[in-house]
Amino acid sequence: MRFWMARLAGILANQMLMVALAWHMYEITGSAWDLGLVGLFQFVPSLIMTLPAGHIVDRLNKVHIYSVCMLLQAAVACLLVWGTHTDSVTRELVFFVSAILGVVRSFQMPTQQALTPHLVPAHLLPRAVAMSSTGVQAAVVGGPALGGILYALHVNAVYASCALFLLFAFLISLTVRYEHKPSNAAVDLQSVMAGAYFVWRHKVILGAFALDLFAVLLGGVTALLPIYAKDILHTGPEGLGVLRSAPAVGALLMAALLTQFPIERKVGRWLLVAVAVFGLANFVFGISTHMGLSIAALMVAGAADNVSVVVRLTLMQLETPDDMRGRVAAVNSIFIGASNQLGEFESGATASMWGPVGSVVFGGLATVGVAVAALKVFPALAKRDQMVLPK
């Protein structure tokens, strides 16, 4: 319970911080390209560090690593408080902060994913993943909305609140205990790459990771929400907060549904359908000029994405040996980072060429194409019936 509290506080702060940074950058430069670069500056250091981070997570105490991640992000929030107070937040400072966050999250994501199975019995893991997703999505709902409201008051109200939430997460995470069994794997390149080799050999996991990668890489709209909020839907930072929260509202409702009615059969087909619905919902958002329709489309996209998240993480946790969880979770983090941060860059780059509407419409249709292609490229995933294969 204490770990979930720390995690939720951290995610709430992360979401608030992302809303504030995106709006702050757009106010400074007014550039879709720069909004995309924020994602790229998070992705590149994360890509470089994630595999070594997974090896470290398997060897060291996971709670200690998570606590340090929270403390470093609190320091970043304090730096932004100081920069805003002295009117020294520039385009370059936002890029620097984004790079630091990318490094920190390369450790945070595999740590929290690898820690979860140590706190929950294996037979409860599918429901635990869905319940955890419910709490996470609640924080993702509240974070952007609260961030937008506080930003409308003053940007430092957001950054200072983020610092407080992250410090709380740091302190409470220090009280979490679990039975730590460090990996005995040698410290060499083969051990560092073991997670990647494992995923490559297990085509169902590889397919689930790759499907999520290309779906969010092509279909994600997060980076362009400031443009949609300000220039298309004609709202302010509070409206941006609502738009950022809408996918999480849909995901929260779906997570609550999956907690009561977990997916037990035809899991592969459910995953492919969810990705196709995600793409179609983003297509509708792309052509919408009405706030209500835009919110509804984002909610549907979030609900579909949550099905993908629960299926992917459950398959990963059930099929990964205990002594490799950190390294396999690190590979998953690379896919997630590529889809989210690199996807933000892709959105900014295509929006600078085709405009925001053209970028989102293309991405939504391309995502549907990815789901259809996965039927042929990853047949083992498409045919997967149950989460746990019968012995």
C-alpha positions as CSV (number, residue, x, y, z in Angstrom):
1,M,0.0,0.0,0.0
2,R,2.8,2.4,0.8
3,F,4.5,1.8,-2.5
4,W,1.2,2.5,-4.3
5,M,0.9,5.8,-2.4
6,A,4.4,6.8,-3.3
7,R,3.9,5.8,-6.9
8,L,0.6,7.7,-7.2
9,A,2.1,10.8,-5.7
10,G,5.0,10.6,-8.1
11,I,2.8,10.1,-11.2
12,L,0.5,13.0,-10.1
13,A,3.6,15.2,-9.9
14,N,4.9,13.9,-13.3
15,Q,1.7,14.7,-15.0
16,M,1.5,18.2,-13.6
17,L,5.1,18.8,-14.6
18,M,4.5,17.7,-18.2
19,V,1.5,20.0,-18.6
20,A,3.4,23.0,-17.2
21,L,6.5,22.3,-19.3
22,A,4.6,21.9,-22.5
23,W,2.5,25.0,-22.0
24,H,5.6,27.0,-20.8
25,M,7.6,26.0,-23.9
26,Y,4.7,26.9,-26.2
27,E,4.4,30.3,-24.5
28,I,8.2,30.8,-24.9
29,T,8.6,29.7,-28.6
30,G,5.1,29.1,-30.1
31,S,6.7,26.3,-32.1
32,A,5.3,22.8,-32.7
33,W,8.9,21.7,-33.6
34,D,10.1,22.7,-30.1
35,L,7.2,20.8,-28.5
36,G,8.4,17.8,-30.4
37,L,12.0,18.3,-29.3
38,V,11.0,18.2,-25.6
39,G,10.0,14.6,-26.2
40,L,13.2,13.9,-28.1
41,F,15.4,15.4,-25.3
42,Q,13.6,13.0,-22.9
43,F,13.9,10.0,-25.2
44,V,17.6,10.0,-26.2
45,P,19.2,9.9,-22.7
46,S,16.6,7.4,-21.7
47,L,17.4,5.1,-24.6
48,I,21.1,5.3,-23.8
49,M,20.6,4.5,-20.1
50,T,17.7,2.1,-19.9
51,L,19.5,-1.3,-20.5
52,P,22.3,-0.5,-18.0
53,A,19.6,0.7,-15.6
54,G,17.7,-2.6,-15.9
55,H,20.9,-4.5,-15.0
56,I,21.4,-2.2,-11.9
57,V,17.7,-2.7,-10.9
58,D,18.2,-6.5,-10.8
59,R,21.3,-6.1,-8.6
60,L,20.5,-3.3,-6.2
61,N,17.6,-2.7,-3.8
62,K,14.7,-1.5,-5.9
63,V,13.2,0.6,-3.2
64,H,16.4,2.6,-2.8
65,I,16.6,3.2,-6.6
66,Y,13.0,4.4,-6.7
67,S,13.5,6.7,-3.8
68,V,16.5,8.4,-5.5
69,C,14.4,8.8,-8.6
70,M,11.8,10.7,-6.7
71,L,14.4,12.9,-5.0
72,L,16.1,13.8,-8.2
73,Q,12.7,14.8,-9.8
74,A,11.9,16.9,-6.8
75,A,15.2,18.7,-7.3
76,V,14.2,19.4,-11.0
77,A,10.9,20.9,-9.8
78,C,12.8,23.1,-7.4
79,L,15.1,24.2,-10.2
80,L,12.1,25.3,-12.2
81,V,10.7,27.2,-9.3
82,W,14.0,29.1,-9.0
83,G,14.1,29.6,-12.8
84,T,10.6,31.0,-13.0
85,H,11.1,33.2,-9.9
86,T,14.2,34.8,-11.5
87,D,12.6,34.8,-15.0
88,S,15.4,32.6,-16.4
89,V,13.4,29.7,-17.8
90,T,14.5,29.5,-21.5
91,R,14.0,27.1,-24.3
92,E,17.4,25.6,-23.5
93,L,16.6,25.2,-19.8
94,V,13.4,23.3,-20.7
95,F,15.5,21.0,-23.0
96,F,18.1,20.5,-20.2
97,V,15.4,19.6,-17.6
98,S,13.7,17.2,-20.1
99,A,17.0,15.4,-20.6
100,I,17.5,15.0,-16.8
101,L,13.9,13.6,-16.5
102,G,14.7,11.2,-19.3
103,V,17.7,9.8,-17.4
104,V,15.8,9.5,-14.2
105,R,12.8,7.8,-15.8
106,S,15.2,5.2,-17.4
107,F,15.7,4.0,-13.8
108,Q,12.2,4.7,-12.5
109,M,10.1,2.7,-15.0
110,P,11.9,-0.6,-14.8
111,T,12.2,-0.3,-11.0
112,Q,8.5,0.1,-10.4
113,Q,7.6,-2.6,-12.9
114,A,10.1,-5.1,-11.4
115,L,9.1,-4.3,-7.8
116,T,5.4,-5.0,-8.3
117,P,5.6,-8.8,-8.5
118,H,7.6,-8.8,-5.2
119,L,4.7,-7.2,-3.4
120,V,1.8,-9.3,-4.9
121,P,1.2,-13.1,-5.1
122,A,1.5,-14.5,-8.6
123,H,-2.2,-15.7,-8.8
124,L,-3.4,-12.1,-8.0
125,L,-1.1,-10.4,-10.5
126,P,-3.6,-9.9,-13.4
127,R,-6.1,-8.2,-11.0
128,A,-3.3,-6.3,-9.2
129,V,-2.0,-4.9,-12.5
130,A,-5.6,-3.8,-13.4
131,M,-6.0,-2.3,-9.9
132,S,-2.6,-0.6,-10.1
133,S,-3.6,0.8,-13.5
134,T,-6.8,2.2,-11.9
135,G,-4.8,4.1,-9.3
136,V,-2.3,5.3,-11.9
137,Q,-5.0,6.5,-14.2
138,A,-6.7,8.4,-11.3
139,A,-3.4,10.2,-10.8
140,V,-3.1,10.8,-14.6
141,V,-6.6,12.2,-14.5
142,G,-5.9,14.5,-11.6
143,G,-2.4,15.6,-12.5
144,P,-3.1,17.4,-15.8
145,A,-6.4,18.9,-14.5
146,L,-4.7,20.2,-11.3
147,G,-1.7,21.3,-13.3
148,G,-3.8,23.3,-15.7
149,I,-5.8,25.0,-12.9
150,L,-2.6,25.9,-10.9
151,Y,-0.9,27.1,-14.1
152,A,-3.8,29.5,-14.7
153,L,-3.0,31.0,-11.2
154,H,0.8,31.0,-11.7
155,V,3.3,28.6,-13.2
156,N,5.3,28.4,-10.0
157,A,2.2,27.1,-8.2
158,V,2.6,24.0,-10.4
159,Y,6.3,23.6,-10.0
160,A,6.2,24.1,-6.2
161,S,3.3,21.6,-5.9
162,C,5.3,19.1,-8.0
163,A,8.3,19.4,-5.6
164,L,6.1,18.8,-2.6
165,F,4.4,15.7,-4.1
166,L,7.8,14.3,-5.2
167,L,9.3,14.9,-1.7
168,F,6.3,13.1,-0.2
169,A,6.8,10.1,-2.6
170,F,10.5,10.0,-1.7
171,L,9.8,9.9,2.1
172,I,7.1,7.3,1.9
173,S,9.0,5.1,-0.5
174,L,11.7,4.8,2.1
175,T,9.3,2.9,4.3
176,V,8.6,0.1,1.7
177,R,10.1,-3.3,2.5
178,Y,10.5,-6.5,0.4
179,E,12.7,-9.5,0.3
180,H,15.6,-8.4,-1.9
181,K,17.4,-11.1,-3.8
182,P,20.1,-9.6,-6.0
183,S,20.9,-11.1,-9.3
184,N,24.1,-13.1,-9.5
185,A,24.6,-12.3,-13.2
186,A,28.0,-11.2,-14.2
187,V,28.6,-7.5,-14.9
188,D,29.2,-7.7,-18.6
189,L,27.6,-6.8,-21.9
190,Q,25.9,-10.2,-22.2
191,S,24.2,-9.8,-18.9
192,V,23.2,-6.2,-19.7
193,M,21.7,-7.4,-23.0
194,A,20.0,-10.4,-21.4
195,G,16.6,-8.7,-21.2
196,A,16.7,-7.8,-24.9
197,Y,17.7,-11.4,-25.8
198,F,14.8,-12.8,-23.7
199,V,12.2,-10.5,-25.3
200,W,13.5,-11.4,-28.8
201,R,13.1,-15.1,-28.1
202,H,9.6,-14.7,-26.7
203,K,7.6,-13.6,-29.7
204,V,4.4,-13.0,-27.8
205,I,6.1,-10.4,-25.5
206,L,8.0,-8.9,-28.4
207,G,4.8,-8.5,-30.4
208,A,3.0,-6.9,-27.5
209,F,5.9,-4.5,-27.0
210,A,6.2,-3.7,-30.7
211,L,2.5,-3.2,-31.1
212,D,2.4,-0.6,-28.3
213,L,5.5,1.1,-29.7
214,F,4.2,1.7,-33.2
215,A,0.6,2.5,-32.0
216,V,1.7,5.3,-29.6
217,L,4.6,6.4,-31.8
218,L,2.3,7.0,-34.7
219,G,-1.0,7.7,-33.0
220,G,-0.1,9.7,-29.9
221,V,-1.4,13.2,-29.7
222,T,0.0,14.4,-26.4
223,A,2.7,16.7,-27.8
224,L,0.1,18.6,-29.9
225,L,-2.5,19.2,-27.2
226,P,-1.2,22.7,-26.4
227,I,-1.7,23.6,-30.1
228,Y,-5.2,22.1,-30.2
229,A,-6.1,23.8,-26.9
230,K,-4.9,27.2,-27.9
231,D,-5.4,27.5,-31.7
232,I,-8.1,25.0,-32.6
233,L,-10.4,24.6,-29.5
234,H,-9.6,28.1,-28.3
235,T,-9.2,27.4,-24.6
236,G,-6.5,28.2,-22.0
237,P,-4.2,26.1,-19.8
238,E,-7.1,24.8,-17.8
239,G,-8.6,23.5,-21.0
240,L,-5.3,21.9,-21.8
241,G,-5.4,20.2,-18.4
242,V,-8.9,18.8,-19.2
243,L,-7.6,17.5,-22.6
244,R,-4.6,15.9,-21.0
245,S,-6.8,14.3,-18.4
246,A,-9.4,12.9,-20.8
247,P,-7.5,9.8,-22.0
248,A,-6.8,9.0,-18.3
249,V,-10.5,9.3,-17.5
250,G,-11.3,6.7,-20.2
251,A,-8.4,4.5,-19.0
252,L,-9.5,4.8,-15.4
253,L,-13.0,3.6,-16.3
254,M,-11.6,0.7,-18.3
255,A,-9.2,-0.2,-15.6
256,A,-12.0,-0.4,-13.1
257,L,-14.0,-2.6,-15.5
258,L,-11.0,-4.9,-16.0
259,T,-10.6,-5.2,-12.3
260,Q,-14.0,-6.8,-12.0
261,F,-14.0,-8.5,-15.4
262,P,-10.4,-9.4,-16.3
263,I,-9.6,-10.5,-19.9
264,E,-9.2,-14.3,-19.6
265,R,-9.7,-15.6,-23.2
266,K,-8.6,-14.4,-26.7
267,V,-6.2,-11.9,-25.1
268,G,-4.3,-11.5,-28.3
269,R,-7.4,-10.5,-30.3
270,W,-8.5,-8.1,-27.6
271,L,-5.0,-6.4,-27.8
272,L,-5.2,-5.9,-31.5
273,V,-8.8,-4.6,-31.4
274,A,-7.8,-2.2,-28.7
275,V,-5.0,-0.8,-30.8
276,A,-7.3,-0.3,-33.8
277,V,-9.9,1.5,-31.6
278,F,-7.1,3.7,-30.2
279,G,-6.1,4.8,-33.7
280,L,-9.7,5.4,-34.8
281,A,-10.4,7.5,-31.7
282,N,-7.3,9.6,-32.3
283,F,-8.5,10.1,-35.9
284,V,-11.8,11.5,-34.6
285,F,-9.9,13.8,-32.3
286,G,-7.8,15.0,-35.1
287,I,-10.7,16.3,-37.2
288,S,-12.8,17.6,-34.3
289,T,-13.3,21.3,-33.6
290,H,-15.7,20.8,-30.7
291,M,-14.4,20.5,-27.2
292,G,-17.0,17.9,-26.1
293,L,-16.3,15.6,-29.1
294,S,-12.5,16.1,-28.6
295,I,-12.8,15.1,-24.9
296,A,-14.9,12.0,-25.8
297,A,-12.5,10.9,-28.5
298,L,-9.6,11.1,-26.1
299,M,-11.5,9.2,-23.4
300,V,-12.1,6.4,-25.9
301,A,-8.4,6.4,-26.9
302,G,-7.4,6.2,-23.2
303,A,-9.8,3.3,-22.6
304,A,-8.5,1.3,-25.5
305,D,-4.9,2.1,-24.6
306,N,-5.5,0.8,-21.0
307,V,-6.6,-2.6,-22.4
308,S,-3.2,-2.7,-24.2
309,V,-1.3,-1.8,-21.1
310,V,-3.0,-4.4,-18.9
311,V,-2.5,-7.2,-21.4
312,R,1.1,-6.3,-22.2
313,L,2.2,-5.9,-18.6
314,T,0.5,-9.0,-17.4
315,L,2.0,-11.1,-20.1
316,M,5.4,-9.7,-19.3
317,Q,5.2,-10.2,-15.6
318,L,3.9,-13.8,-15.9
319,E,6.5,-15.0,-18.4
320,T,9.6,-13.3,-16.9
321,P,11.8,-15.1,-14.4
322,D,12.3,-13.3,-11.1
323,D,16.0,-12.6,-11.6
324,M,15.4,-10.9,-15.0
325,R,12.5,-8.7,-14.2
326,G,14.5,-5.5,-14.1
327,R,16.2,-6.1,-17.4
328,V,13.0,-7.2,-19.2
329,A,11.2,-4.2,-17.7
330,A,14.0,-2.0,-19.0
331,V,13.4,-3.3,-22.5
332,N,9.7,-2.5,-22.0
333,S,10.7,1.0,-20.8
334,I,12.7,1.5,-24.0
335,F,9.6,0.6,-26.1
336,I,7.4,2.9,-23.9
337,G,10.0,5.7,-24.0
338,A,10.3,5.4,-27.8
339,S,6.5,5.4,-28.2
340,N,5.9,8.4,-25.9
341,Q,8.9,10.7,-26.1
342,L,9.9,9.8,-29.7
343,G,6.3,9.9,-30.6
344,E,6.1,13.5,-29.3
345,F,9.0,14.3,-31.6
346,E,7.3,12.6,-34.5
347,S,4.1,14.6,-33.8
348,G,5.9,17.9,-33.6
349,A,7.9,17.1,-36.8
350,T,4.9,16.1,-38.9
351,A,2.8,18.9,-37.5
352,S,5.5,21.4,-38.6
353,M,5.1,20.0,-42.2
354,W,1.4,19.1,-42.4
355,G,-0.1,21.1,-39.6
356,P,-1.5,19.6,-36.4
357,V,-4.7,18.2,-38.0
358,G,-2.8,16.4,-40.7
359,S,-0.3,15.0,-38.2
360,V,-3.0,13.5,-36.0
361,V,-5.2,12.2,-38.8
362,F,-2.2,10.5,-40.4
363,G,-1.2,9.0,-37.1
364,G,-4.6,7.6,-36.3
365,L,-5.0,5.9,-39.6
366,A,-1.5,4.6,-39.5
367,T,-2.2,3.0,-36.1
368,V,-5.2,1.1,-37.5
369,G,-2.8,-0.1,-40.2
370,V,-0.4,-1.3,-37.5
371,A,-3.1,-3.4,-35.8
372,V,-4.0,-5.0,-39.1
373,A,-0.4,-5.7,-40.0
374,A,0.2,-7.3,-36.6
375,L,-2.1,-10.2,-37.6
376,K,0.5,-11.3,-40.1
377,V,3.7,-10.1,-38.5
378,F,3.0,-11.5,-35.0
379,P,0.7,-14.5,-35.5
380,A,1.6,-16.0,-32.1
381,L,0.3,-12.9,-30.4
382,A,-2.8,-12.7,-32.5
383,K,-3.6,-16.4,-31.6
384,R,-2.8,-16.1,-27.9
385,D,-5.8,-17.3,-26.0
386,Q,-5.0,-17.1,-22.3
387,M,-2.7,-15.0,-20.2
388,V,-1.1,-18.1,-18.6
389,L,-0.6,-21.0,-21.0
390,P,-2.0,-24.3,-19.6
391,K,0.7,-26.7,-18.4
